[in-house]
Amino acid sequence: MNDAIVKIPISEIPKSKYTGYLWPCDQHKPILLFDEPIPEKWLDSTWPFVQEGWLFDRNTQQSVYITYHDSPQCYIYNLTALQKNTDIELIPRLYYAHPRMSENEQLVLQFHEIWSPQVDPLCEGMPVLRPTAMIFTGFYKK
């Protein structure tokens, strides 16, 4: 699973068209992207910085997670590689977005939840599936 999840600097996010959102630290609501490139301003900004972001590239099947904990953290999840891994389970999930994300209609966020085997001492040392990560896969269209 290690090659399917890669930590990179935020400045090295691949140039592509993404669907998702970037929530800058100085704004009341996020910047929504619908199959468009990330504005260059957010890839190298120290202030204001992106405090949270979820992006999905449908062409490459890659999900990008951005968070800020003392410094920007950025992870790329390769959905194609994860789907080929028979040791894990991917479970689709839908969540309503925060009302600030859209003024016109309620957005629904689409994720895949990763469940991976982990040894459990309470189950005779056998591996059991546990939630490992959430991968954003776009906005759900009704």
C-alpha positions in Angstrom: 0.0 0.0 0.0 3.0 2.3 0.4 3.4 3.0 -3.3 -0.3 4.0 -3.4 0.1 6.7 -0.7 2.8 9.2 -1.1 3.7 12.3 1.0 5.0 15.2 -1.1 5.6 19.0 -0.7 2.5 21.0 -1.6 4.5 22.7 -4.3 4.9 19.4 -6.1 1.2 18.6 -6.6 1.0 17.5 -10.2 -0.3 20.0 -12.6 -3.7 18.8 -13.7 -7.4 19.6 -13.5 -9.0 18.8 -10.2 -12.4 18.7 -8.6 -12.6 19.5 -4.9 -11.9 22.4 -2.6 -9.1 24.4 -1.0 -9.9 26.2 2.3 -7.5 29.1 2.9 -6.8 30.0 6.5 -8.1 33.6 6.1 -11.4 32.9 4.3 -14.9 32.1 5.6 -15.6 29.5 2.9 -13.5 27.3 0.7 -12.5 27.8 -3.0 -14.4 25.1 -5.0 -12.8 23.6 -8.1 -14.8 21.8 -10.7 -12.4 20.1 -13.2 -9.9 23.0 -13.2 -6.3 23.6 -12.3 -5.2 24.7 -8.8 -4.5 28.4 -8.7 -0.7 28.8 -8.6 -1.1 31.2 -5.6 -1.9 28.3 -3.3 1.0 26.0 -4.3 3.7 28.1 -2.7 2.0 30.5 -0.4 3.2 31.0 3.2 0.4 33.4 4.0 -2.5 32.9 3.6 -2.0 29.1 3.4 -4.3 26.3 2.6 -5.5 24.9 6.0 -7.4 22.0 4.4 -8.0 20.7 0.9 -9.3 17.7 -0.9 -8.8 17.4 -4.6 -9.5 14.6 -7.1 -8.2 14.1 -10.6 -10.5 11.9 -12.6 -8.0 11.3 -15.4 -5.2 9.9 -13.2 -7.5 8.6 -10.4 -5.4 10.4 -7.8 -6.7 12.1 -4.7 -4.8 14.9 -3.0 -5.2 15.6 0.7 -3.8 18.9 2.1 -3.7 19.7 5.8 -1.8 22.2 7.9 -0.2 21.1 11.2 2.7 23.4 12.0 3.6 23.2 8.3 1.7 22.1 5.1 1.3 18.4 4.8 0.2 16.9 1.4 -0.6 13.3 0.5 -1.4 11.8 -2.9 -3.6 8.6 -2.9 -3.5 6.6 -6.1 -7.0 5.0 -6.3 -6.1 2.6 -9.1 -3.2 1.1 -7.1 -5.4 0.9 -4.0 -8.2 -0.9 -5.9 -5.6 -3.5 -7.1 -4.6 -4.3 -3.5 -6.5 -7.3 -2.5 -5.5 -7.0 1.2 -7.6 -3.8 1.7 -11.2 -2.9 1.3 -12.5 0.3 -0.2 -15.9 1.3 1.0 -17.7 4.2 -0.8 -19.1 6.9 1.6 -21.2 10.1 1.0 -21.1 13.0 3.4 -23.0 16.4 3.3 -20.6 19.2 3.0 -20.5 22.1 5.4 -23.2 24.6 4.5 -20.6 27.3 3.9 -19.2 25.3 1.0 -22.1 26.2 -1.3 -24.7 28.9 -1.2 -27.0 27.5 -3.9 -27.4 23.8 -3.1 -26.2 21.3 -0.5 -23.0 19.7 -1.8 -22.4 16.0 -1.1 -18.8 14.9 -0.8 -17.8 11.4 -2.1 -15.1 9.4 -0.4 -13.7 5.9 -0.3 -12.8 4.6 3.1 -9.8 2.4 3.3 -9.9 -0.6 5.6 -6.6 -2.5 6.0 -5.7 -5.6 8.0 -3.9 -5.0 11.3 -2.9 -7.6 13.8 -5.2 -7.6 16.9 -3.9 -9.1 20.1 -7.5 -9.4 21.3 -8.3 -11.7 18.4 -5.6 -14.3 19.0 -3.1 -12.2 17.0 -5.1 -12.5 13.8 -5.4 -9.6 11.4 -8.7 -7.7 11.5 -9.8 -4.9 9.1 -9.6 -1.4 10.6 -10.3 2.0 9.1 -7.0 3.5 7.8 -7.8 6.5 5.7 -10.4 8.4 3.7 -9.9 9.3 0.1 -11.9 12.1 -1.6 -13.3 11.1 -5.0 -15.2 14.2 -6.0 -18.7 15.7 -5.5 -21.6 13.3 -5.7 -24.1 14.1 -8.5 -27.7 13.1 -7.8 
